[in-house]
């Protein structure tokens, strides 16, 4: 299959429709996290011009726009949101049981073959997924000779993290009724050498790694440059001498979806509010600039006086003598600057950004209107952040398992855990109220409330169901608690 690629397949320039659908959102979120310098460097992308006075085809318009942009303030709302969420996830040291698996214990100190520590890469991956909503891991195997295990040859598998923007193309299919990845194209940045050993080349150069299920139903890989010229010859991926039939690629998703689903980045709303705040500060300072000083207005003047006045430099102020013609008049026109309105709007946007960030840490499932909906939620819901942590932990566990297949040839069950407090659903007051109402109407039994409170961690795990129901009945007055067994659940 790789040989066929040599004859005209366009690899470097092809991208998946999901990629095309989200690349602008990813860039927006990354720019918002990068901060003011990057945002302002993008010019009118995030701060449009204002009227004819900022015509960028003229020198005067460019000067006015640059002043308009310079006055604007871009606050670090999105960056703070990402840093806060990452910090919460790593509030406790990640738990990784590498000590139980000697063959892959080296990954803890060197996960990618370049000296990156496991926890450092995981933290970077977490931050990336918070920003864009997805990322991926690829387990790379050194090209060993036939048969024996990697440890016999002192070769080591490595795990590499790819940002959303670097997983440029893919296709999924099915085999025996199961969905599987048939090919994926990964963009890899190259470190360019310069003639001067102390110099740096800022031009970005990439190569593209292609992993695919070939016609023999095994995983084949090769690498091309930007012109689709193969620069790393095709190879078959093997673990313990056996050819792989599954691409060692693992998606990390903020929404627990598959690679073919286009989902909005978790911080997209925060980034949009951040940009709205930026534009509002630009408008505020522009308005302040025009209204900070009064505008002199002269009436009853002749054309010759105006020409003479303009030729003299049009000076105005307390230390200048201004001579008017007979019958002429001059006064000051002072515009009104709505400082209170601007400050109110800026504060509203700040609070909106804070609220949106907080929502990423809490369960966002809607309220309950029926017994059926109650049952769907009685185990509690997970926040966006909790979903990311679960996906991240699962992807790394699977990647370590695949690395072990190469290193030792056997199956292991690695356990990787971050801050588990985020995985506990928060009690929802409105849901509890709905449950009490449903119990009062004898739609559901008290066991539903009991199970929900247990799921969100309100009820101790060692407390029996009977004790819970007895305590609930004694503490909540005015609400009858019908026997769960005698309630026709789900029917009002």
Residue pairs with C-beta under 8 A, 6 or more apart in sequence:
1 212
1 214
1 215
1 220
2 210
2 212
2 214
2 220
2 222
2 230
2 234
3 234
5 11
5 210
5 222
5 224
5 228
5 230
6 230
9 228
10 228
11 169
11 185
11 208
11 210
11 224
11 228
12 206
12 208
12 224
12 225
12 226
12 227
12 228
14 168
14 169
14 185
15 23
15 168
15 169
16 168
16 169
16 170
16 171
18 259
18 260
18 261
18 262
19 167
19 168
19 169
21 262
22 132
22 133
22 164
22 262
22 263
22 264
22 265
23 165
25 132
25 264
25 265
25 268
26 131
26 132
26 164
26 165
26 265
27 165
28 268
28 271
28 272
28 275
29 78
29 131
29 132
29 265
29 267
29 268
29 271
30 131
30 132
31 38
31 39
31 42
31 46
31 271
32 39
32 77
32 78
32 79
32 267
32 270
32 271
32 274
32 275
33 78
33 79
33 82
33 131
33 267
33 271
34 79
35 74
35 76
35 79
36 73
36 74
36 76
39 46
39 74
39 275
39 278
40 47
40 69
40 72
40 74
43 69
44 56
44 65
46 275
46 278
46 279
47 68
47 69
47 72
47 278
47 279
47 282
48 279
49 55
49 56
49 61
49 65
49 68
50 68
50 283
50 286
53 61
53 64
54 61
54 64
54 65
54 68
55 61
56 62
56 65
68 282
68 286
69 282
71 281
71 282
71 285
71 286
71 289
72 278
72 279
72 281
72 282
72 285
73 278
73 281
73 285
74 274
74 277
74 278
74 281
75 274
75 277
75 278
75 350
77 270
77 273
77 274
77 277
77 350
77 353
77 357
78 267
78 270
78 271
78 274
78 353
80 357
81 267
81 270
81 353
81 356
81 357
81 360
82 127
82 130
82 131
82 267
84 357
85 130
85 357
85 360
85 361
85 385
86 123
86 126
86 127
86 130
88 361
88 385
88 419
88 422
89 126
89 385
89 388
89 389
89 418
89 419
89 422
90 123
90 126
90 418
90 419
91 419
91 421
92 418
92 419
93 119
94 119
94 122
94 416
94 417
94 418
95 415
95 416
95 417
96 108
96 118
96 119
96 414
96 415
96 416
97 414
97 415
98 104
98 105
98 107
98 108
98 118
98 414
99 105
100 412
101 400
101 404
101 408
101 412
101 414
103 151
103 404
103 407
103 408
104 157
104 400
104 403
104 404
104 407
104 408
104 412
104 414
106 156
107 118
107 159
107 400
107 403
108 117
108 118
108 119
109 117
109 118
110 116
110 117
110 156
111 117
111 118
111 121
111 158
111 159
112 121
112 158
112 159
112 160
112 161
113 140
113 156
113 158
121 159
121 161
122 392
122 396
122 416
124 161
125 135
125 137
125 161
125 252
125 392
126 388
126 389
126 392
126 418
128 135
128 161
128 163
128 164
129 135
129 164
129 252
129 253
129 254
129 266
129 388
129 391
129 392
130 254
130 266
130 267
130 385
130 388
131 265
131 266
131 267
132 163
132 164
132 165
132 265
133 164
133 253
133 254
133 255
133 263
133 264
133 265
133 266
134 164
134 167
134 251
134 252
134 253
134 254
134 259
134 263
135 161
135 162
135 163
135 164
135 167
135 251
135 252
136 161
136 162
136 167
136 186
136 249
136 250
136 251
136 252
136 395
137 159
137 160
137 161
137 162
137 249
137 250
137 252
137 395
137 396
137 399
138 159
138 160
138 162
138 186
138 209
138 211
138 248
138 249
138 250
139 157
139 158
139 159
139 160
139 248
139 249
139 250
139 399
139 402
139 403
139 406
140 157
140 158
140 159
140 160
140 248
141 150
141 157
141 237
141 238
141 239
141 248
141 406
142 150
142 155
142 156
142 157
143 235
144 150
144 153
144 155
144 238
145 153
146 241
147 241
148 241
149 240
149 241
149 407
149 408
149 409
150 156
150 157
150 240
150 406
150 407
151 407
151 408
156 407
157 402
157 403
157 406
157 407
158 403
159 396
159 399
159 400
159 403
162 186
162 187
165 187
166 186
166 187
166 188
167 184
167 185
167 186
167 187
167 259
168 185
168 186
168 187
168 208
169 183
169 184
169 185
170 181
170 183
170 184
170 185
170 259
171 181
171 182
171 183
172 179
172 180
172 181
172 182
172 258
172 259
172 260
173 179
173 180
173 182
174 180
179 258
180 213
180 246
181 213
181 247
181 249
181 259
182 212
182 213
183 210
183 211
183 212
183 213
183 247
184 210
184 211
184 212
184 247
184 249
185 208
185 209
185 210
186 208
186 209
186 210
186 211
187 206
187 207
187 208
188 206
188 207
188 208
188 209
188 223
189 204
189 205
189 206
190 205
190 206
190 207
192 201
192 203
192 205
193 201
194 200
194 201
205 226
206 226
207 223
207 224
207 225
207 226
207 231
208 223
208 224
208 225
208 226
209 221
209 222
209 223
209 232
210 221
210 222
210 223
210 224
211 219
211 220
211 221
211 237
211 247
211 249
212 219
212 220
212 221
212 247
213 219
213 220
213 245
213 247
214 220
217 245
218 236
218 237
218 243
218 244
218 245
219 236
219 237
219 243
219 244
219 245
219 246
219 247
219 248
220 234
220 235
220 236
220 237
221 234
221 235
221 236
221 237
222 230
222 232
222 233
222 234
222 235
223 230
223 231
223 232
224 230
224 231
225 231
236 243
237 243
237 244
237 248
238 244
238 406
239 402
239 405
239 406
239 409
240 405
240 406
240 408
240 409
248 399
248 402
250 395
250 396
250 398
250 399
251 258
251 259
251 391
251 395
252 388
252 391
252 392
252 395
253 263
253 387
253 388
253 391
254 263
254 265
254 266
254 384
254 387
254 388
254 391
255 261
255 263
255 384
255 387
256 387
256 390
256 391
257 263
265 271
266 360
266 384
266 385
266 388
267 357
267 360
269 356
270 353
270 356
270 357
273 349
273 352
273 353
273 356
274 353
276 349
277 346
277 349
277 350
277 353
280 342
280 345
280 346
280 349
281 346
283 342
284 342
284 346
287 337
287 338
287 342
288 337
288 339
290 335
291 334
291 335
291 336
291 337
292 337
294 332
294 333
294 334
295 332
295 333
295 334
295 335
296 316
296 330
296 331
296 332
296 333
297 330
297 331
297 332
297 333
298 306
298 324
298 328
298 329
298 330
299 328
299 329
299 330
300 325
300 327
300 328
300 329
301 309
301 324
301 325
301 328
302 325
305 324
305 325
305 328
315 322
316 322
322 330
324 330
359 384
360 383
360 384
360 385
361 383
361 384
361 385
361 422
362 383
362 426
363 380
363 381
363 382
363 383
363 425
363 426
363 428
364 381
364 383
364 384
365 377
365 381
367 428
367 430
367 431
367 434
368 374
368 377
368 430
368 431
368 434
368 435
369 434
370 490
370 492
371 438
371 443
371 444
371 448
371 489
371 490
371 491
371 492
372 490
374 431
374 434
374 435
374 438
374 444
374 448
374 452
375 444
375 448
375 489
375 490
377 431
377 452
378 448
378 451
378 452
378 455
379 425
379 451
379 452
379 455
380 424
380 425
380 452
380 455
380 456
381 425
382 390
382 423
382 425
383 422
383 425
383 426
385 422
386 422
386 423
389 418
389 419
389 422
389 423
390 423
392 418
393 416
393 417
393 418
396 414
396 416
397 413
397 414
397 415
397 416
400 412
400 414
400 416
401 411
401 412
401 413
401 414
404 410
404 411
404 412
404 414
405 411
424 456
424 457
425 455
425 456
425 457
426 456
427 453
427 456
427 458
428 456
431 452
432 449
432 452
432 453
435 444
435 448
435 449
435 452
436 449
436 476
436 479
438 444
438 448
439 445
439 446
439 448
439 449
439 479
439 480
439 481
439 482
440 479
440 480
441 492
442 480
442 482
442 487
443 487
443 489
443 490
443 491
443 492
444 484
444 487
444 489
444 490
445 481
445 482
445 483
445 484
445 485
445 486
445 487
445 489
446 469
446 472
446 473
446 481
446 482
446 484
447 465
447 469
447 484
448 484
448 489
449 472
450 459
450 465
450 468
450 469
450 472
453 459
453 468
454 461
454 468
459 468
469 481
472 481
473 481
